[in-house]
Amino acid sequence: MTAERSEAERAESDRRRIWQLGAFALAAVAVVAVWIVSVTSSTGAPKPTGGSPDVYPAAHVPPASDRSLTRAAARAGCTLRSFPSYGDGSTSKRVTYRTNPPTSGPHPKAAADGIYDDPPSTGSLVGALANGRVVFQFATAATAQLRGQLKVLANEDPRHVLLAVNQTSMPFAMAATAWRHYVGCSRANAAAFDALRDFRSTYRDQGG
């Protein structure tokens, strides 16, 4: 073997080693990038889960019996109110909403439809209202049975409906909100569930 050939083989071996090291480095960068995307996604805004059993246990809801919203709300002792619009438009700033639960106002990007174990921000729920959604809400002190019942109610007719725990200390055990309207109920009885059903039918797809 000549000295020139040995030198050429060593140079070729060095080139292969450098190429392999470069390939390993690129692979490592790709793995780190995937991990960063995964962590960012998992730590972002809450996503709808469909309602896990530990948050929304199995429950039964009385069947629908009253198709009149005003009558069902009165029978249940619920509060049914309508309001003017207190603003619309996009904002990333903290907003103090003028109704409780909120029914209008500036808001960030709207929360997606569905049932939430961890609630989206209040502002993103207002954004959903602006897009014609109905939001079912329950108080932080709501019983497991009531949470499960509201999941059943939401799944009866889930189109353009969200369900999450209320974060504004609303004065109700459960409520339904739409753009410029709410019905709030202190007791969970058959008429109250009818009121929430009728509210959904009346105000869904009526956004800002």
NORNOR-V116619 format. One record per residue. N is the residue number from 1. RES is the residue in three letters. PHI is phi in degrees with one decimal (999 if undefined). D_FIRST is the distance of its C-alpha to the first C-alpha in Angstrom with 1 decimal. Layout:
BEGIN
n->N res->RES phi->PHI d_first->D_FIRST
n->N res->RES phi->PHI d_first->D_FIRST
END
This chain:
BEGIN
n->1 res->MET phi->999 d_first->0.0
n->2 res->THR phi->-77.2 d_first->3.8
n->3 res->ALA phi->-63.0 d_first->6.6
n->4 res->GLU phi->-65.4 d_first->8.4
n->5 res->ARG phi->-68.2 d_first->6.6
n->6 res->SER phi->-62.5 d_first->6.8
n->7 res->GLU phi->-64.9 d_first->10.2
n->8 res->ALA phi->-64.8 d_first->11.2
n->9 res->GLU phi->-66.2 d_first->10.7
n->10 res->ARG phi->-63.4 d_first->12.8
n->11 res->ALA phi->-63.4 d_first->15.3
n->12 res->GLU phi->-64.5 d_first->15.7
n->13 res->SER phi->-62.4 d_first->16.3
n->14 res->ASP phi->-63.8 d_first->18.8
n->15 res->ARG phi->-63.8 d_first->20.5
n->16 res->ARG phi->-63.4 d_first->21.1
n->17 res->ARG phi->-65.0 d_first->22.4
n->18 res->ILE phi->-63.8 d_first->24.8
n->19 res->TRP phi->-64.2 d_first->25.9
n->20 res->GLN phi->-63.6 d_first->26.7
n->21 res->LEU phi->-61.8 d_first->28.6
n->22 res->GLY phi->-64.5 d_first->30.5
n->23 res->ALA phi->-64.1 d_first->31.5
n->24 res->PHE phi->-61.9 d_first->32.7
n->25 res->ALA phi->-64.3 d_first->34.7
n->26 res->LEU phi->-63.4 d_first->36.3
n->27 res->ALA phi->-63.1 d_first->37.2
n->28 res->ALA phi->-63.5 d_first->38.8
n->29 res->VAL phi->-61.9 d_first->40.8
n->30 res->ALA phi->-63.7 d_first->42.1
n->31 res->VAL phi->-62.8 d_first->43.2
n->32 res->VAL phi->-62.5 d_first->45.1
n->33 res->ALA phi->-62.5 d_first->46.7
n->34 res->VAL phi->-62.3 d_first->48.0
n->35 res->TRP phi->-63.2 d_first->49.3
n->36 res->ILE phi->-62.5 d_first->51.1
n->37 res->VAL phi->-61.6 d_first->52.7
n->38 res->SER phi->-63.7 d_first->53.8
n->39 res->VAL phi->-65.3 d_first->55.3
n->40 res->THR phi->-61.3 d_first->57.0
n->41 res->SER phi->-65.4 d_first->58.5
n->42 res->SER phi->-74.3 d_first->59.7
n->43 res->THR phi->-104.2 d_first->61.4
n->44 res->GLY phi->-82.1 d_first->63.0
n->45 res->ALA phi->-62.7 d_first->66.5
n->46 res->PRO phi->-57.2 d_first->67.9
n->47 res->LYS phi->-113.6 d_first->67.4
n->48 res->PRO phi->-65.3 d_first->69.9
n->49 res->THR phi->-111.0 d_first->69.3
n->50 res->GLY phi->88.6 d_first->72.0
n->51 res->GLY phi->92.2 d_first->73.8
n->52 res->SER phi->-72.0 d_first->72.3
n->53 res->PRO phi->-61.5 d_first->74.7
n->54 res->ASP phi->-72.8 d_first->74.8
n->55 res->VAL phi->-94.7 d_first->76.1
n->56 res->TYR phi->-124.6 d_first->78.1
n->57 res->PRO phi->-68.1 d_first->79.3
n->58 res->ALA phi->-57.8 d_first->81.0
n->59 res->ALA phi->-154.8 d_first->84.5
n->60 res->HIS phi->-123.2 d_first->87.3
n->61 res->VAL phi->-116.8 d_first->89.0
n->62 res->PRO phi->-58.0 d_first->92.6
n->63 res->PRO phi->-65.9 d_first->92.6
n->64 res->ALA phi->-61.5 d_first->93.7
n->65 res->SER phi->-140.3 d_first->97.4
n->66 res->ASP phi->-130.9 d_first->98.4
n->67 res->ARG phi->-92.6 d_first->97.0
n->68 res->SER phi->-101.2 d_first->98.9
n->69 res->LEU phi->-61.7 d_first->96.9
n->70 res->THR phi->-63.7 d_first->99.9
n->71 res->ARG phi->-70.1 d_first->101.8
n->72 res->ALA phi->-63.7 d_first->98.9
n->73 res->ALA phi->-63.5 d_first->98.2
n->74 res->ALA phi->-66.0 d_first->101.9
n->75 res->ARG phi->-61.8 d_first->102.2
n->76 res->ALA phi->-83.8 d_first->99.2
n->77 res->GLY phi->75.8 d_first->100.3
n->78 res->CYS phi->-83.4 d_first->97.2
n->79 res->THR phi->-100.2 d_first->97.0
n->80 res->LEU phi->-114.4 d_first->96.3
n->81 res->ARG phi->-138.1 d_first->95.8
n->82 res->SER phi->-124.6 d_first->94.7
n->83 res->PHE phi->-137.2 d_first->93.8
n->84 res->PRO phi->-70.4 d_first->93.1
n->85 res->SER phi->-74.6 d_first->89.6
n->86 res->TYR phi->-102.3 d_first->88.5
n->87 res->GLY phi->110.6 d_first->85.6
n->88 res->ASP phi->-147.6 d_first->82.4
n->89 res->GLY phi->96.2 d_first->79.2
n->90 res->SER phi->-88.9 d_first->75.8
n->91 res->THR phi->-153.1 d_first->75.3
n->92 res->SER phi->-106.5 d_first->72.9
n->93 res->LYS phi->-86.3 d_first->75.6
n->94 res->ARG phi->-68.8 d_first->77.6
n->95 res->VAL phi->-119.6 d_first->80.8
n->96 res->THR phi->-95.9 d_first->84.2
n->97 res->TYR phi->-82.7 d_first->85.6
n->98 res->ARG phi->-94.2 d_first->89.3
n->99 res->THR phi->-126.4 d_first->89.9
n->100 res->ASN phi->-137.5 d_first->88.9
n->101 res->PRO phi->-74.8 d_first->87.0
n->102 res->PRO phi->-63.0 d_first->85.6
n->103 res->THR phi->-128.8 d_first->86.5
n->104 res->SER phi->-171.1 d_first->85.3
n->105 res->GLY phi->133.1 d_first->83.7
n->106 res->PRO phi->-59.4 d_first->80.5
n->107 res->HIS phi->-158.6 d_first->77.4
n->108 res->PRO phi->-81.2 d_first->73.6
n->109 res->LYS phi->-56.2 d_first->71.6
n->110 res->ALA phi->-67.8 d_first->73.5
n->111 res->ALA phi->-70.3 d_first->72.6
n->112 res->ALA phi->-75.5 d_first->71.5
n->113 res->ASP phi->-62.0 d_first->73.9
n->114 res->GLY phi->132.8 d_first->73.9
n->115 res->ILE phi->-105.1 d_first->74.7
n->116 res->TYR phi->-113.1 d_first->73.3
n->117 res->ASP phi->-76.9 d_first->72.8
n->118 res->ASP phi->-103.8 d_first->72.0
n->119 res->PRO phi->-72.7 d_first->74.2
n->120 res->PRO phi->-69.0 d_first->72.9
n->121 res->SER phi->-63.5 d_first->74.4
n->122 res->THR phi->-57.8 d_first->78.1
n->123 res->GLY phi->-61.2 d_first->77.2
n->124 res->SER phi->-70.4 d_first->74.9
n->125 res->LEU phi->-69.8 d_first->77.7
n->126 res->VAL phi->-62.9 d_first->80.0
n->127 res->GLY phi->-58.9 d_first->77.4
n->128 res->ALA phi->-64.7 d_first->77.5
n->129 res->LEU phi->-60.1 d_first->81.3
n->130 res->ALA phi->-61.1 d_first->81.0
n->131 res->ASN phi->-91.4 d_first->79.0
n->132 res->GLY phi->89.8 d_first->81.8
n->133 res->ARG phi->-83.4 d_first->80.6
n->134 res->VAL phi->-111.4 d_first->82.9
n->135 res->VAL phi->-113.0 d_first->81.8
n->136 res->PHE phi->-86.5 d_first->83.2
n->137 res->GLN phi->-135.3 d_first->83.2
n->138 res->PHE phi->-132.6 d_first->84.3
n->139 res->ALA phi->-68.4 d_first->85.3
n->140 res->THR phi->-60.9 d_first->83.0
n->141 res->ALA phi->-91.1 d_first->85.6
n->142 res->ALA phi->-60.3 d_first->85.8
n->143 res->THR phi->-70.9 d_first->85.9
n->144 res->ALA phi->-60.3 d_first->83.1
n->145 res->GLN phi->-61.9 d_first->85.6
n->146 res->LEU phi->-65.0 d_first->86.2
n->147 res->ARG phi->-59.1 d_first->82.5
n->148 res->GLY phi->-64.1 d_first->82.0
n->149 res->GLN phi->-64.7 d_first->85.1
n->150 res->LEU phi->-68.6 d_first->83.8
n->151 res->LYS phi->-63.2 d_first->80.5
n->152 res->VAL phi->-59.7 d_first->82.5
n->153 res->LEU phi->-61.8 d_first->84.6
n->154 res->ALA phi->-62.5 d_first->81.6
n->155 res->ASN phi->-77.7 d_first->80.0
n->156 res->GLU phi->-61.1 d_first->83.3
n->157 res->ASP phi->-154.4 d_first->82.5
n->158 res->PRO phi->-83.5 d_first->79.2
n->159 res->ARG phi->-63.0 d_first->78.8
n->160 res->HIS phi->57.2 d_first->78.5
n->161 res->VAL phi->-125.9 d_first->79.4
n->162 res->LEU phi->-123.0 d_first->77.9
n->163 res->LEU phi->-137.5 d_first->78.8
n->164 res->ALA phi->-159.8 d_first->78.0
n->165 res->VAL phi->-70.3 d_first->79.7
n->166 res->ASN phi->-73.7 d_first->81.9
n->167 res->GLN phi->-120.5 d_first->80.8
n->168 res->THR phi->-115.9 d_first->83.9
n->169 res->SER phi->55.0 d_first->86.4
n->170 res->MET phi->-62.4 d_first->88.4
n->171 res->PRO phi->-85.7 d_first->91.9
n->172 res->PHE phi->-132.2 d_first->91.3
n->173 res->ALA phi->-75.3 d_first->89.8
n->174 res->MET phi->-150.2 d_first->88.3
n->175 res->ALA phi->-155.7 d_first->88.3
n->176 res->ALA phi->-128.5 d_first->87.1
n->177 res->THR phi->-123.5 d_first->86.3
n->178 res->ALA phi->-140.3 d_first->86.0
n->179 res->TRP phi->-62.0 d_first->86.1
n->180 res->ARG phi->78.1 d_first->89.5
n->181 res->HIS phi->-144.0 d_first->90.7
n->182 res->TYR phi->-150.0 d_first->90.6
n->183 res->VAL phi->-127.5 d_first->92.3
n->184 res->GLY phi->-124.2 d_first->92.2
n->185 res->CYS phi->-127.3 d_first->93.6
n->186 res->SER phi->-87.5 d_first->94.5
n->187 res->ARG phi->-126.5 d_first->94.9
n->188 res->ALA phi->-100.0 d_first->92.9
n->189 res->ASN phi->-130.7 d_first->95.4
n->190 res->ALA phi->-58.1 d_first->95.6
n->191 res->ALA phi->-66.8 d_first->97.2
n->192 res->ALA phi->-65.4 d_first->94.5
n->193 res->PHE phi->-66.7 d_first->91.8
n->194 res->ASP phi->-62.6 d_first->93.8
n->195 res->ALA phi->-61.3 d_first->94.0
n->196 res->LEU phi->-67.5 d_first->90.2
n->197 res->ARG phi->-60.5 d_first->89.8
n->198 res->ASP phi->-67.1 d_first->92.4
n->199 res->PHE phi->-62.0 d_first->90.9
n->200 res->ARG phi->-58.2 d_first->87.5
n->201 res->SER phi->-65.0 d_first->89.2
n->202 res->THR phi->-78.0 d_first->91.3
n->203 res->TYR phi->-112.8 d_first->88.8
n->204 res->ARG phi->-63.7 d_first->85.3
n->205 res->ASP phi->67.6 d_first->83.7
n->206 res->GLN phi->-119.6 d_first->86.1
n->207 res->GLY phi->-86.7 d_first->83.8
n->208 res->GLY phi->-79.7 d_first->84.3
END
